Amino acid sequence: MSYFSELGLAEPVLRALGTKGYSDPTPIQKQAIPALLEGRDLLGIAQTGTGKTAAFSLPSIHRLAADPRPRNNAGCRMLVLSPTRELAAQIAENMRGYAKYLALSIQCVFGGVPVGKQARALVHGCDILVATPGRLLDLIDQRALTLRHVEIFVLDEADQMMDLGFIHPLKRIAGMLPKERQSLFFSATMPKAIADLGKQFIHNPVRVEVTPQATTAERVDQYVTFLNQAEKQALLTLRLRAGLADGSVERALVFTRTKHGADRVVRHLVTAGISTAAIHGNKSQAQRTAAIKGFKSGSVPVLVATDIAARGIDIPGVSHVFNFEMPNVAEQYVHRIGRTARAGADGIAMSFVAPDEKSYLRDIERLTRVKLETMPLPEGFTTEAARLPLPSRKAVQDALADDGRPAHHRPRGNRDGERRGGRPDGRGRPDGREGERPRHSESGERGPRRPRTDRSFIQPAGGDRPDRARGGDERQGQRGPRPADARPAPQREHRARDERPRDDRARRDDRPRGDAPGHARAERPTAPRGDRPHRADHDGKRPSSHKGAHSHGGQARDGQRNGGGERRGNGQRPVRRQARPQG
């Protein structure tokens, strides 16, 4: 604690550090805090887990406490930008701990939650605002936030900002910030594109680089196993089950490249009896927060994640990192395995490499200058893998019940036809309809539909109504037996228009036509028009409107169709329809 005291930090800040048990600073804190206390801009190059949050939080909180000012409506004095929601929430939580004994207002805004509540929290302004770029611009566009009063600006994980496509939002934010400010720019790597971006935010900065670029943690043992893609799931399940049983695996992070791949891994692990949660972009914010909370508390020892969790998430006690799928960007490997071996602890990183991923491994070894040690498949792997259970329907439902998809996209029912909300006696529906098939299969796709003609469940109990909805059984007897190549059931119920008897056609209207005064009709022509009634040419005067005539295409239809295909109209004699020419 003597070092922080020598720096001259405010007494409330020193007291908060004592509460947290901080005594010795990290290398980046030793180099960054003195320069920041002088008000200099900073360019920091350091991996996650090196103490960057405390490096920029402690001197900034000290500066705000030493110069108290009234809060500006919809404004903030310090702005911290983070690429992900989890990292933003973590930064805000740490800063609240450092400012525990100070009257500083700290707000955190990010997507996935209602924007209205966040806007109301900013009405009277705050001292420190931690935000993601997208939600920050949303609040600015709604005029719920202004950046005119920012005194300290921090851009954390700038290289991940670039990877996530935030380059244009960042340039827009840079134009809104006041020119007189202190800027801090942090990145794990510093390629030319990141350096060019930094020039828009920082001026004459102090450069702090505590580790060589793209180096891996020194206390991480790195292994690689070569196998086929189809064997990865079995190997992961066996190693996690054995490690959790003997205590060698305390908490494990499993990384996949895709969101659907993460859900698939969770389903298999849950079926094998391993408590697992997933975190990725398809999860709601509440689900992601619950997964992180369970993983930190130890109730969920395995967390499957995409690269959204590869940066900045400080989870103590992660003993193993499994690269279920190798990242296609070599730098991402460094951030993945950086989730273990934190705070001086040891860690193990295991990578599963399929034949089509060997090029990714070569890029990683070339970047890190570390040759991964090969670990062969365990003895009896084929036999043990064959004994693993496949995901059951219940495991699928349990794994997908919290996956953020709408309820109508989730699997419904089981093999017995029981639906959600069914009766406790196992019958499929509370209204007595048993044996209905579930609307969706276990994969979420629609199952086979009941034939449209099978509507026996709506048949009245008395049976006095003709059963016309059972595939046309009565009419089938009139038509004779169906041929072998008959149409499918949904189409047999309705015969084509040309096949129906003329006497069977329904009358359009039973009212007499042609009774409107002043509308005499000439004799209608007898030109064949298929199975549609013949129409007479109108006398050129379109009637305004009356119930006995229908206008269509410039011609008036009136008269009544009888069962023999005749027309009666305005006292004219019936006109017999001619047959349609064949050929």
Buried (B, 14 or more C-beta within 10 A) or exposed (E): EEEBEEBEBBEBBBEBBEEEEBEEBBBBBBBBBBBBBEEBBBBBBBBBBBBBBBBBBBBBBBBBBEEEEEBBEBBBBBBBBBBBBBBBBBBBBBBBBBBBBBEBBBBBBBBBBEBEEBBEBBEEBBBBBBBBBEBBBBBBEEEBBBBEBBBBBBBBBBBBBBBBEBBEBBEEBBEBBEEEBBBBBBBBBBEEEBEEBBEBBBEEBBEBBBBEBBEBBEEBBBEBBBBEEEBBBBBBBBBBBEBBEEEEBBBBBBBBBEBEBBBBBBBBBBBBEBEBBBBBEBBBBEBBBBBBEBBBEEEBBBBBBBBBBBBBBBBEBBBBBBBBBBBEBBBBBBBBBBBBBBEEEEBBBBBBBBEEBEEBBEBBBEBBEEEBEEBEBEEEBEEBBEEBEEBBBEBBBBBBEBBBBEEEEBBBBBEEBBBEEBBEEEBBBEEEEBEBBBEBBBEBEEBEEEEEBEBEBEEEEEEEEEBEBBBBEEEBEEEEEEEEEEEEEEEBBEBEEEEEEEEEBEEEEEEEBBEBEEBEBEEBEEEEEEEEBBBBEBEEEEBEEBEBBEEEEEEBBBBBBBEEBBBBBBEBEEBEBEEEEEE
